[in-house]
Amino acid sequence: MAWRDLLLSGDPWSERLGDAWRGFRARKLADRNFRRRAAAFPLTRPIARRNANALFDLTAGFVYSQILKAVVDLDLLGKLIDGPKTAGDLSGALGLKPKAAEQLLNAAAALDLVEARRDGAFEIGSLGSALQSEPGVRAMIAHHDMLYADLADPVALLQGEVGGTRLSRFWPYAAGDGGAVGDEEVAPYSALMHESQSFVADDVLDVVSFGDRNSLLDLGGGEGAFAEAAATRWPHLRIGLIDLAPVAARARARLAAAGFPDSRIDPRGGDFLAGVDGAKADVVSLIRVLHDHDDETAVKILRVARDALTPSGEVLIAEPLAGMRGARRVGHAYFAFYLMAMGSGQPRTSDEISELLAAAGFGRVNTRLTRGALPIGVITARRAGEGPIWRD
Ligand SMILES: C[S@@+](CC[C@H](N)C(=O)[O-])C[C@H]1O[C@@H](n2cnc3c(N)ncnc32)[C@H](O)[C@@H]1O
């Protein structure tokens, strides 16, 4: 914005100054000589270095992800659990020549997954320890080969020219084939969802309380990991689960093996868009369900949820949100492109979800973020006159 426009604009002063500052900064950062001077001047050097590193990280991100994938596929961290090892010690177990094992270890050290010791051996590093404790994150990384294949030409994907993506085959219900899927089609995605619940269920249950609730209905509840976590934390709860028939059958078998009879958690097969067969619950949960669907279907699901609530009941939505403070890349970058490749749905801001809730007849909406490594938006809404359910 030119200074003349700045003075004449009718916008508030703070906005005008902000716009002018951003325009000035963008022009300066586009000037290579300015950046060189900033990198040489002691006071601006740290900022210049930080910006250069951030740009390089964006440039090299795909390579980092592929190194991470090799670390997971070869179970490098699992092989270091017992203690430090050299490239020579590991090359046989990794199935790599010693030089390649050394290259992988050095790359993993540069990414803080492992740490190089003075004696030439390597041990697990700070990010490696975190990754080793999260089987769900490892399962996601292993599954990313499909996403990367679908993203090979991102412009074609944006132009809608990439049909029959691998992710659309991995998630058959995304194409509206929910009724026609069998166990073979649901097994891979259901297993991935079950594993990745390790960083969802407990985090969500940490920010809500079901102490004064008697019943929970988990729509699209997968193999029952969230239901099981809720039943463990709140033993008085009666829990129902609805998912596509072959997924519900998997949930039933898994929950029975874990010692939860139907009287505690009752999974039923069905299409949640067709209603819930008269079921009523104090809480209806949609965990990582809404973002799989376009707005029209999402509102239909919310209406089904609303009809399934007892008069003072509430809907509980938990999924990664777009525009989360401190985690902006999760929504508009990662999940937006993931769901685009899958062919259905989108990550939404809490305001966008509030609009869908309003369209489905919900009133008081409350949003929180979980506190774990991958923040998840936890949104509750109810029909009328009830207090909040948040734990203080
Ligand atoms: C992304 S997964 C989330 C599963 C689980 N809530 C979790 O967080 O692990 C979405 C789930 O919705 C189920 N689903 C999709 N369309 C459905 C439909 N029309 N009726 C019932 N379940 C459906 C899928 O089978 C899948 O288990």
The ligand as an ORCA input file, in Angstrom:
! r2SCAN-3c Opt
* xyz 0 1
  C     -11.496    -41.501      9.592
  S     -12.339    -42.877     10.232
  C     -12.424    -42.509     11.967
  C     -12.652    -43.711     12.817
  C     -12.654    -43.454     14.307
  N     -13.692    -42.536     14.711
  C     -11.290    -42.956     14.736
  O     -11.109    -41.766     15.032
  O     -10.368    -43.778     14.767
  C     -14.010    -42.614      9.707
  C     -14.937    -43.755     10.049
  O     -16.252    -43.447      9.554
  C     -16.802    -44.633      9.028
  N     -17.837    -44.302      8.047
  C     -17.685    -43.649      6.887
  N     -18.853    -43.506      6.245
  C     -19.788    -44.112      7.042
  C     -21.190    -44.285      6.937
  N     -21.870    -43.814      5.898
  N     -21.832    -44.918      7.943
  C     -21.145    -45.398      9.020
  N     -19.811    -45.249      9.170
  C     -19.136    -44.612      8.196
  C     -15.601    -45.352      8.405
  O     -15.843    -46.727      8.189
  C     -14.519    -45.064      9.415
  O     -14.444    -46.067     10.398
*
